[in-house]
Structures are given as C-alpha cells and as structure tokens.
Amino acid sequence: MAKRKFIIDLDGEKVEVEGYDPKKALIRYLMKKRRSMLMTKDKEKVEKMWENVPSNASVSGARSEKRYKINWKRQGEGELAGARFVFELQEI
C-alpha cells in the first residue's frame, strides 16, 4: 500500500502531508505540534502556542473528507496522568 497525499485544514491553515490513513496522518501532524510545545524552553512562546492550538480539523484526500474535533488538555488524566499537552480526536 502506497502513501497517499492528504490536505489538513486547521481553522484556515492548510498543510499537505503524506500517510496511509487520514486519521493517522492528522495524529502525526498534531504530535509534531505537541512535541514543539514540549521542547520549547521559553514559557511565553509555549503560552502563545497553547493559545493557537487547533480545535477543529478536516482531512481531505483524493476521494473523501473527514472532520475531527480536537480536545486539548494541558495535563493528562487517567491513563495519561502526568503527560502534558495531550489531545483526543472525535470524528464529527
């Protein structure tokens, strides 16, 4: 199975990514955003990034478009206790 091209639309920002599955391509992109928040030392930059995290996303491929609601949390709960900047995806 070959990688396909997807376009991720995050509240106006469009990013082209490659992947096998639309949801997994979105997760991969959001994990990069999360990683940059975790690795940034400047607290002001982190706060600015936190304010600009996307809450909705749509992933369009050649044949379909899927929409997701992204629930971000500063601190993980339950199974993810102690983790910072966690997110959950819900398909709309």
TISE-8063 format. One record per residue: residue number from 1; residue in one letter; chain; x negated, y, z negated of N, C-alpha, C in turn. Coordinates in steps of 0.001 Angstrom, whole numbers. Layout:
% TISE-8063
{i: NUM	aa: A	ch: A	nc1: X	nc2: Y	nc3: Z	cac1: X	cac2: Y	cac3: Z	cc1: X	cc2: Y	cc3: Z}
...
% end
This chain:
% TISE-8063
{i: 1	aa: M	ch: A	nc1: -841	nc2: -1180	nc3: 0	cac1: 0	cac2: 0	cac3: 0	cc1: -888	cc2: 1246	cc3: 0}
{i: 2	aa: A	ch: A	nc1: -647	nc2: 2119	nc3: 916	cac1: -1466	cac2: 3322	cac3: 1055	cc1: -907	cc2: 4462	cc3: 218}
{i: 3	aa: K	ch: A	nc1: -1790	nc2: 5373	nc3: -145	cac1: -1346	cac2: 6551	cac3: -888	cc1: -529	cc2: 7441	cc3: 36}
{i: 4	aa: R	ch: A	nc1: 496	nc2: 8070	nc3: -565	cac1: 1337	cac2: 8993	cac3: 199	cc1: 1126	cc2: 10394	cc3: -334}
{i: 5	aa: K	ch: A	nc1: 1510	nc2: 11369	nc3: 462	cac1: 1404	cac2: 12771	cac3: 52	cc1: 2725	cc2: 13214	cc3: -555}
{i: 6	aa: F	ch: A	nc1: 2630	nc2: 13918	nc3: -1670	cac1: 3787	cac2: 14476	cac3: -2350	cc1: 3537	cc2: 15959	cc3: -2574}
{i: 7	aa: I	ch: A	nc1: 4620	nc2: 16717	nc3: -2631	cac1: 4534	cac2: 18133	cac3: -2978	cc1: 5272	cc2: 18307	cc3: -4293}
{i: 8	aa: I	ch: A	nc1: 4548	nc2: 18784	nc3: -5291	cac1: 5121	cac2: 19014	cac3: -6618	cc1: 5473	cc2: 20486	cc3: -6720}
{i: 9	aa: D	ch: A	nc1: 6737	nc2: 20775	nc3: -7005	cac1: 7208	cac2: 22151	cac3: -7167	cc1: 7476	cc2: 22377	cc3: -8649}
{i: 10	aa: L	ch: A	nc1: 6654	nc2: 23220	nc3: -9277	cac1: 6759	cac2: 23506	cac3: -10714	cc1: 7203	cc2: 24948	cc3: -10908}
{i: 11	aa: D	ch: A	nc1: 8486	nc2: 25169	nc3: -10930	cac1: 9034	cac2: 26515	cac3: -11150	cc1: 8405	cc2: 27554	cc3: -10219}
{i: 12	aa: G	ch: A	nc1: 8301	nc2: 27237	nc3: -8940	cac1: 7764	cac2: 28187	cac3: -7974	cc1: 6352	cc2: 27888	cc3: -7515}
{i: 13	aa: E	ch: A	nc1: 5562	nc2: 27216	nc3: -8316	cac1: 4192	cac2: 26848	cac3: -7952	cc1: 4241	cc2: 25502	cc3: -7218}
{i: 14	aa: K	ch: A	nc1: 3696	nc2: 25461	nc3: -6004	cac1: 3716	cac2: 24228	cac3: -5221	cc1: 2306	cc2: 23673	cc3: -5109}
{i: 15	aa: V	ch: A	nc1: 2192	nc2: 22367	nc3: -5389	cac1: 900	cac2: 21702	cac3: -5366	cc1: 1037	cc2: 20424	cc3: -4550}
{i: 16	aa: E	ch: A	nc1: 93	nc2: 20180	nc3: -3664	cac1: 103	cac2: 18952	cac3: -2866	cc1: -803	cc2: 17929	cc3: -3533}
{i: 17	aa: V	ch: A	nc1: -258	nc2: 16722	nc3: -3777	cac1: -1014	cac2: 15649	cac3: -4419	cc1: -820	cc2: 14360	cc3: -3628}
{i: 18	aa: E	ch: A	nc1: -1652	nc2: 13373	nc3: -3925	cac1: -1515	cac2: 12054	cac3: -3322	cc1: -1250	cc2: 11040	cc3: -4410}
{i: 19	aa: G	ch: A	nc1: -511	nc2: 9990	nc3: -4075	cac1: -233	cac2: 8943	cac3: -5033	cc1: 634	cc2: 7872	cc3: -4419}
{i: 20	aa: Y	ch: A	nc1: 956	nc2: 6864	nc3: -5227	cac1: 1771	cac2: 5751	cac3: -4769	cc1: 3243	cc2: 5944	cc3: -5106}
{i: 21	aa: D	ch: A	nc1: 3500	nc2: 6622	nc3: -6206	cac1: 4852	cac2: 6768	cac3: -6737	cc1: 5048	cc2: 8237	cc3: -7127}
{i: 22	aa: P	ch: A	nc1: 6233	nc2: 8827	nc3: -6860	cac1: 6422	cac2: 10247	cac3: -7198	cc1: 6250	cc2: 10543	cc3: -8686}
{i: 23	aa: K	ch: A	nc1: 6785	nc2: 9699	nc3: -9544	cac1: 6704	cac2: 9942	cac3: -10988	cc1: 5254	cc2: 9850	cc3: -11470}
{i: 24	aa: K	ch: A	nc1: 4530	nc2: 8862	nc3: -10985	cac1: 3141	cac2: 8698	cac3: -11409	cc1: 2259	cc2: 9831	cc3: -10888}
{i: 25	aa: A	ch: A	nc1: 2568	nc2: 10348	nc3: -9710	cac1: 1811	cac2: 11492	cac3: -9186	cc1: 2044	cc2: 12722	cc3: -10061}
{i: 26	aa: L	ch: A	nc1: 3293	nc2: 12914	nc3: -10511	cac1: 3609	cac2: 14039	cac3: -11398	cc1: 2923	cc2: 13878	cc3: -12749}
{i: 27	aa: I	ch: A	nc1: 2954	nc2: 12679	nc3: -13299	cac1: 2297	cac2: 12423	cac3: -14589	cc1: 805	cc2: 12709	cc3: -14486}
{i: 28	aa: R	ch: A	nc1: 197	nc2: 12285	nc3: -13405	cac1: -1235	cac2: 12518	cac3: -13214	cc1: -1546	cc2: 14012	cc3: -13184}
{i: 29	aa: Y	ch: A	nc1: -717	nc2: 14789	nc3: -12488	cac1: -923	cac2: 16235	cac3: -12420	cc1: -732	cc2: 16881	cc3: -13794}
{i: 30	aa: L	ch: A	nc1: 327	nc2: 16472	nc3: -14522	cac1: 590	cac2: 17051	cac3: -15842	cc1: -491	cc2: 16672	cc3: -16852}
{i: 31	aa: M	ch: A	nc1: -1065	nc2: 15495	nc3: -16714	cac1: -2154	cac2: 15100	cac3: -17608	cc1: -3388	cc2: 15978	cc3: -17380}
{i: 32	aa: K	ch: A	nc1: -3613	nc2: 16401	nc3: -16141	cac1: -4721	cac2: 17325	cac3: -15880	cc1: -4477	cc2: 18662	cc3: -16558}
{i: 33	aa: K	ch: A	nc1: -3223	nc2: 19159	nc3: -16510	cac1: -2888	cac2: 20407	cac3: -17210	cc1: -3090	cc2: 20246	cc3: -18714}
{i: 34	aa: R	ch: A	nc1: -2640	nc2: 19109	nc3: -19255	cac1: -2768	cac2: 18836	cac3: -20685	cc1: -4241	cc2: 18774	cc3: -21076}
{i: 35	aa: R	ch: A	nc1: -5040	nc2: 18099	nc3: -20275	cac1: -6463	cac2: 17962	cac3: -20552	cc1: -7155	cc2: 19318	cc3: -20577}
{i: 36	aa: S	ch: A	nc1: -6758	nc2: 20205	nc3: -19669	cac1: -7395	cac2: 21530	cac3: -19669	cc1: -7002	cc2: 22320	cc3: -20918}
{i: 37	aa: M	ch: A	nc1: -5780	nc2: 22123	nc3: -21423	cac1: -5397	cac2: 22798	cac3: -22680	cc1: -6184	cc2: 22229	cc3: -23852}
{i: 38	aa: L	ch: A	nc1: -6413	nc2: 20920	nc3: -23850	cac1: -7146	cac2: 20293	cac3: -24948	cc1: -8624	cc2: 20679	cc3: -24954}
{i: 39	aa: M	ch: A	nc1: -9214	nc2: 20861	nc3: -23781	cac1: -10646	cac2: 21114	cac3: -23689	cc1: -11013	cc2: 22592	cc3: -23789}
{i: 40	aa: T	ch: A	nc1: -10037	nc2: 23493	nc3: -23675	cac1: -10318	cac2: 24919	cac3: -23764	cc1: -10554	cc2: 25315	cc3: -25218}
{i: 41	aa: K	ch: A	nc1: -11652	nc2: 25981	nc3: -25470	cac1: -12003	cac2: 26374	cac3: -26846	cc1: -11350	cc2: 27686	cc3: -27274}
{i: 42	aa: D	ch: A	nc1: -11127	nc2: 28589	nc3: -26335	cac1: -10564	cac2: 29903	cac3: -26643	cc1: -9073	cc2: 29766	cc3: -26964}
{i: 43	aa: K	ch: A	nc1: -8691	nc2: 30093	nc3: -28177	cac1: -7305	cac2: 29917	cac3: -28621	cc1: -6327	cc2: 30813	cc3: -27878}
{i: 44	aa: E	ch: A	nc1: -6781	nc2: 31998	nc3: -27470	cac1: -5904	cac2: 32894	cac3: -26710	cc1: -5567	cc2: 32301	cc3: -25341}
{i: 45	aa: K	ch: A	nc1: -6565	nc2: 31694	nc3: -24705	cac1: -6317	cac2: 31053	cac3: -23411	cc1: -5368	cc2: 29874	cc3: -23568}
{i: 46	aa: V	ch: A	nc1: -5536	nc2: 29123	nc3: -24652	cac1: -4670	cac2: 27974	cac3: -24901	cc1: -3228	cc2: 28442	cc3: -25101}
{i: 47	aa: E	ch: A	nc1: -3040	nc2: 29524	nc3: -25850	cac1: -1687	cac2: 30055	cac3: -26067	cc1: -1068	cc2: 30522	cc3: -24750}
{i: 48	aa: K	ch: A	nc1: -1871	nc2: 31150	nc3: -23916	cac1: -1376	cac2: 31603	cac3: -22621	cc1: -988	cc2: 30406	cc3: -21751}
{i: 49	aa: M	ch: A	nc1: -1814	nc2: 29370	nc3: -21764	cac1: -1498	cac2: 28156	cac3: -21006	cc1: -229	cc2: 27499	cc3: -21543}
{i: 50	aa: W	ch: A	nc1: -83	nc2: 27479	nc3: -22867	cac1: 1084	cac2: 26859	cac3: -23500	cc1: 2369	cc2: 27589	cc3: -23098}
{i: 51	aa: E	ch: A	nc1: 2309	nc2: 28901	nc3: -23023	cac1: 3484	cac2: 29677	cac3: -22621	cc1: 3874	cc2: 29409	cc3: -21170}
{i: 52	aa: N	ch: A	nc1: 2906	nc2: 29012	nc3: -20349	cac1: 3158	cac2: 28825	cac3: -18925	cc1: 3339	cc2: 27370	cc3: -18505}
{i: 53	aa: V	ch: A	nc1: 3493	nc2: 26443	nc3: -19469	cac1: 3705	cac2: 25047	cac3: -19064	cc1: 5067	cc2: 24923	cc3: -18381}
{i: 54	aa: P	ch: A	nc1: 5153	nc2: 24115	nc3: -17338	cac1: 6414	cac2: 23990	cac3: -16602	cc1: 7452	cc2: 23189	cc3: -17387}
{i: 55	aa: S	ch: A	nc1: 8728	nc2: 23539	nc3: -17230	cac1: 9796	cac2: 22799	cac3: -17895	cc1: 10605	cc2: 21970	cc3: -16908}
{i: 56	aa: N	ch: A	nc1: 10522	nc2: 22285	nc3: -15636	cac1: 11205	cac2: 21522	cac3: -14592	cc1: 10238	cc2: 21281	cc3: -13450}
{i: 57	aa: A	ch: A	nc1: 10413	nc2: 20143	nc3: -12788	cac1: 9571	cac2: 19833	cac3: -11642	cc1: 10365	cc2: 19031	cc3: -10635}
{i: 58	aa: S	ch: A	nc1: 10056	nc2: 19239	nc3: -9374	cac1: 10624	cac2: 18390	cac3: -8334	cc1: 9467	cc2: 17871	cc3: -7491}
{i: 59	aa: V	ch: A	nc1: 9552	nc2: 16596	nc3: -7163	cac1: 8511	cac2: 15943	cac3: -6384	cc1: 9131	cc2: 15516	cc3: -5073}
{i: 60	aa: S	ch: A	nc1: 8643	nc2: 16064	nc3: -3960	cac1: 9198	cac2: 15702	cac3: -2660	cc1: 8167	cc2: 14944	cc3: -1852}
{i: 61	aa: G	ch: A	nc1: 8648	nc2: 13865	nc3: -1289	cac1: 7831	cac2: 13070	cac3: -384	cc1: 8389	cc2: 13195	cc3: 1016}
{i: 62	aa: A	ch: A	nc1: 8001	nc2: 12286	nc3: 1875	cac1: 8478	cac2: 12330	cac3: 3256	cc1: 9959	cc2: 11959	cc3: 3349}
{i: 63	aa: R	ch: A	nc1: 10414	nc2: 11076	nc3: 2446	cac1: 11790	cac2: 10586	cac3: 2552	cc1: 12716	cc2: 11015	cc3: 1431}
{i: 64	aa: S	ch: A	nc1: 12182	nc2: 11405	nc3: 306	cac1: 13068	cac2: 11681	cac3: -828	cc1: 12527	cc2: 12818	cc3: -1687}
{i: 65	aa: E	ch: A	nc1: 13398	nc2: 13290	nc3: -2561	cac1: 13009	cac2: 14317	cac3: -3530	cc1: 13566	cc2: 13913	cc3: -4880}
{i: 66	aa: K	ch: A	nc1: 12721	nc2: 13942	nc3: -5902	cac1: 13152	cac2: 13599	cac3: -7260	cc1: 12907	cc2: 14800	cc3: -8153}
{i: 67	aa: R	ch: A	nc1: 13844	nc2: 15021	nc3: -9066	cac1: 13748	cac2: 16139	cac3: -10007	cc1: 13561	cc2: 15599	cc3: -11417}
{i: 68	aa: Y	ch: A	nc1: 12728	nc2: 16291	nc3: -12187	cac1: 12425	cac2: 15870	cac3: -13555	cc1: 12501	cc2: 17061	cc3: -14491}
{i: 69	aa: K	ch: A	nc1: 12937	nc2: 16791	nc3: -15711	cac1: 12895	cac2: 17780	cac3: -16790	cc1: 11722	cc2: 17368	cc3: -17676}
{i: 70	aa: I	ch: A	nc1: 10878	nc2: 18339	nc3: -18002	cac1: 9668	cac2: 18069	cac3: -18785	cc1: 9854	cc2: 18649	cc3: -20181}
{i: 71	aa: N	ch: A	nc1: 9788	nc2: 17801	nc3: -21193	cac1: 9889	cac2: 18236	cac3: -22585	cc1: 8494	cc2: 18218	cc3: -23202}
{i: 72	aa: W	ch: A	nc1: 7932	nc2: 19395	nc3: -23421	cac1: 6610	cac2: 19524	cac3: -24020	cc1: 6744	cc2: 19675	cc3: -25530}
{i: 73	aa: K	ch: A	nc1: 5797	nc2: 19119	nc3: -26267	cac1: 5723	cac2: 19292	cac3: -27719	cc1: 4272	cc2: 19590	cc3: -28080}
{i: 74	aa: R	ch: A	nc1: 4099	nc2: 20490	nc3: -29020	cac1: 2740	cac2: 20807	cac3: -29469	cc1: 2102	cc2: 19641	cc3: -30200}
{i: 75	aa: Q	ch: A	nc1: 2869	nc2: 18963	nc3: -31011	cac1: 2362	cac2: 17871	cac3: -31836	cc1: 3204	cc2: 16636	cc3: -31572}
{i: 76	aa: G	ch: A	nc1: 2555	nc2: 15500	nc3: -31347	cac1: 3278	cac2: 14268	cac3: -31081	cc1: 3975	cc2: 13733	cc3: -32320}
{i: 77	aa: E	ch: A	nc1: 5035	nc2: 12969	nc3: -32090	cac1: 5794	cac2: 12372	cac3: -33189	cc1: 5932	cc2: 10871	cc3: -32937}
{i: 78	aa: G	ch: A	nc1: 6217	nc2: 10135	nc3: -33990	cac1: 6461	cac2: 8708	cac3: -33844	cc1: 5237	cc2: 7966	cc3: -33347}
{i: 79	aa: E	ch: A	nc1: 5378	nc2: 7348	nc3: -32192	cac1: 4296	cac2: 6554	cac3: -31611	cc1: 3083	cc2: 7410	cc3: -31256}
{i: 80	aa: L	ch: A	nc1: 3323	nc2: 8667	nc3: -30946	cac1: 2242	cac2: 9572	cac3: -30538	cc1: 1851	cc2: 10544	cc3: -31653}
{i: 81	aa: A	ch: A	nc1: 2002	nc2: 10149	nc3: -32890	cac1: 1719	cac2: 11040	cac3: -34015	cc1: 261	cc2: 11492	cc3: -33989}
{i: 82	aa: G	ch: A	nc1: 64	nc2: 12786	nc3: -34145	cac1: -1275	cac2: 13353	cac3: -34173	cc1: -1769	cc2: 13835	cc3: -32829}
{i: 83	aa: A	ch: A	nc1: -1175	nc2: 13376	nc3: -31751	cac1: -1592	cac2: 13828	cac3: -30421	cc1: -1092	cc2: 15248	cc3: -30204}
{i: 84	aa: R	ch: A	nc1: -1871	nc2: 16045	nc3: -29471	cac1: -1477	cac2: 17422	cac3: -29200	cc1: -1014	cc2: 17562	cc3: -27764}
{i: 85	aa: F	ch: A	nc1: -91	nc2: 18487	nc3: -27537	cac1: 425	cac2: 18831	cac3: -26214	cc1: 936	cc2: 17602	cc3: -25460}
{i: 86	aa: V	ch: A	nc1: 1868	nc2: 16902	nc3: -26066	cac1: 2461	cac2: 15728	cac3: -25412	cc1: 3683	cc2: 16160	cc3: -24612}
{i: 87	aa: F	ch: A	nc1: 4063	nc2: 15358	nc3: -23627	cac1: 5233	cac2: 15664	cac3: -22812	cc1: 5995	cc2: 14385	cc3: -22506}
{i: 88	aa: E	ch: A	nc1: 7276	nc2: 14549	nc3: -22258	cac1: 8150	cac2: 13451	cac3: -21848	cc1: 8868	cc2: 13875	cc3: -20580}
{i: 89	aa: L	ch: A	nc1: 9070	nc2: 12930	nc3: -19689	cac1: 9780	cac2: 13209	cac3: -18434	cc1: 11140	cc2: 12560	cc3: -18469}
{i: 90	aa: Q	ch: A	nc1: 12152	nc2: 13294	nc3: -18005	cac1: 13504	cac2: 12768	cac3: -17842	cc1: 13936	cc2: 13066	cc3: -16422}
{i: 91	aa: E	ch: A	nc1: 14357	nc2: 12028	nc3: -15708	cac1: 14826	cac2: 12251	cac3: -14343	cc1: 16206	cc2: 12879	cc3: -14383}
{i: 92	aa: I	ch: A	nc1: 16392	nc2: 13906	nc3: -13578	cac1: 17680	cac2: 14610	cac3: -13536	cc1: 18491	cc2: 14034	cc3: -12399}
% end
